[in-house]
Amino acid sequence: MAKKPTTLIRKSDFSQPTGSNELAMLDVYMPMMKSSAIIAAGRLGLFEALAVGPLSVAKLAAKIDSSNKGTAALTDFLIALGYLEKHGDHLANTASTQRWFTSRGKVDYTPGLLWTHEAWSMMGGLAEAVRGGHPENILWNAMVEKPHLGDLFSSYMAAFASDLGADLLKHVPVQAEYRQLLDLGGSHGLHAIRFCHHYPQLNAAIVDLPSALTKTGKTIKNEGLSERIDLIPGDLQEQNWGINHDLVFYLSVAHNHTVDENRLVFQRIFNSLNPGGLLVIHEYLTKTPKNALDAAFRLTLLLETGTQTYSYDDYSNWLTEAGFKSVELVHLDPREKGSFILARH
Ligand SMILES: C[S@@+](CC[C@H](N)C(=O)[O-])C[C@H]1O[C@@H](n2cnc3c(N)ncnc32)[C@H](O)[C@@H]1O
């Protein structure tokens, strides 16, 4: 049967600069309102409430425990933004909202909305981070002070991970003799779980900060993998991860570390890998000139961890210097999903 063509949904994009002097504040006001409305919908469970089918404003308001007046004001704006649509006098999710922000879709990024609600207030300190050239309070310390931040961040990362899982399985060649997987900064554990389910010969260890691992043990237990996946809580710079690994994951972790830290980690990974072993890096690579997404992410990193994204040449040089025999680059589709770097021992 012929594959159904994907319909491209173009939502109104208020975050593009208008370039109009008269309307300059719209560049600030509309993106703020757009983000706030989508985040509020996520916090209220509005998209999930519509996931099973269209509802009248009154029924939706009752379902999300909100006023009719407030629900009508919010949904009017979400319709204008292309997140909801009208079916007669009922409200419905658009196909894109159903796909990305409900449990019935391909990936549910609602945890990203809940995280962005927290990040929103942190962004209030951006001018101070720019002035100082480093975060006022590093994200990992903030997670120790406010433990709910660690849980929220891990849930957000888990949404990314469920989106990335199929790409990883497709591009990472696991040889029959591979036995031991090490997932550095493995957080929610979804990558190690996926690979252990897919490759019954594998056992795994996950190293991450305690703030990222609060729910990971339970998830692993629910998957029946407690005998095969170990947790090593602590700073990966200081922890002993053991030796004789066949496969090492360093997925979206390098941008949280400095140049010297990454070079040291790659040397330690090389020394702990068995001959024929493989290191897999997932990253958002920087290029010259920087595009808007890369520049925005670098600004976020300045505020959160004081670190940055790096170029493919940086990785290639560090990995070669550590002793890796070959280094391969795979760009993901769409490109916003980042790239894999595969380094062979
Ligand atoms: C962007 S998240 C990526 C999580 C996961 N690898 C994934 O791809 O979904 C970065 C992870 O690195 C962890 N991390 C950052 N610095 C660390 C350190 N010094 N030691 C251990 N884990 C660290 C964070 O706690 C977080 O879980």
The ligand as a Gaussian input file, in Angstrom:
#p B3LYP/6-31G(d) Opt

LIG

0 1
 C       21.028000      16.862000      28.698000
 S       20.896000      15.584000      29.872000
 C       20.969000      14.120000      28.846000
 C       20.397000      12.888000      29.516000
 C       20.496000      11.589000      28.679000
 N       21.867000      11.228000      28.389000
 C       19.731000      11.707000      27.401000
 O       20.343000      11.758000      26.330000
 O       18.489000      11.775000      27.456000
 C       22.523000      15.630000      30.598000
 C       22.686000      14.627000      31.724000
 O       24.043000      14.670000      32.154000
 C       24.064000      14.622000      33.562000
 N       25.323000      15.236000      34.025000
 C       25.759000      16.493000      33.802000
 N       26.934000      16.713000      34.410000
 C       27.248000      15.533000      35.031000
 C       28.342000      15.105000      35.830000
 N       29.360000      15.923000      36.116000
 N       28.323000      13.836000      36.300000
 C       27.295000      12.990000      36.024000
 N       26.231000      13.340000      35.275000
 C       26.213000      14.593000      34.788000
 C       22.825000      15.410000      33.966000
 O       22.424000      15.118000      35.286000
 C       21.819000      14.950000      32.936000
 O       21.142000      13.797000      33.347000

